[in-house]
Amino acid sequence: MHSDISATAVHTRTEHAPMRPTDEQEILGQIVVEILQAGQVVNNKAIIGQLLKRLEAESDVVALDVYRTALEWIVHRTADDIVG
């Protein structure tokens, strides 16, 4: 079989494709950077808030799964914020 799709066409499609999360650690890293760039304190509350915003805005099922897993990590596997 011969494919009519050129390397340029594939590159063009990939270049304009929406960015999708690839893994939970990458997403959490991006969120931490966004929080810091906004001049806010990075804590569980801020990270959870950003994850919830992304969950509400996303329609891709794969991306939703990545966001849910990242949210689960933060809620279940990290120490609560210290209130002092």
N, C-alpha and C positions, 0 to 999 in steps of 0.2 A: 504494500500500500504506500501511496505517496501522500505526504501531508503538504497542504498549501500554506500552512502557517509558517511564516519566516521568523527568524530570531528577533528581528526588529519589532514585529507585531507582538510577539510574546513580551518583549521588554516594555513596549508601550502600554500594553494592558496591565502588566505588573506595576509599572510606574504610577499609573492612575488608579490602581485598585485601592480601596479603603484599607487603612492600616488596621490589622486585627491583632489582638493580643496573642502571643505565642506561648507564654508560660506565666505562671503565677508570680514567680520571683521578678520577672521583667516588669510586670504590671505594678507590683508593689514598689519597685524602684522608680518607675515613672511617676507614680503618685507621690512618693516622698519628695522627688525633685519638684513637682508642681506645688506642693505645700510649702516647701522652702522658698521657691521663687515668689510665692505670694506673701512671703514675710510672716508666715504663720508657724506655730509650734507643731512639730511632728509628734503626734501621740495617737493612741488607738482611736479616739473619737474622730480626729481629723481624717485618718485613713479610712475608717468605716464610712464616714460621710462621703468621701470621694468615690469609694466603691459603690455605694448605693446610688449616687448620681449616674455612674456609668451603667449600672444594671438597669436603671429606669430608661436610659436613652438608647440602649442596645437592642437590636433585633436579631442579630446573628446568634444561632443556638450554640455554636462552638465558643464564641466570645462570652456568652452568658455563663457557660459552664466554667470557663477560666475565672471570671469575676466571682462566681459563687464559691469556688474552691479557695480563692484568695481571701474572701470574706470569712470563710470557715477557719482558715489559718489564723486570722487576726482574732476572731472571737474565741476560739477554743484553745489555741496554742501559745498565746502570748500573755504575759502578766498584765493585770489591770493597771491602769494609770495610777500613780501614787498621788493621793490628794494630801496636801500638806499644809 
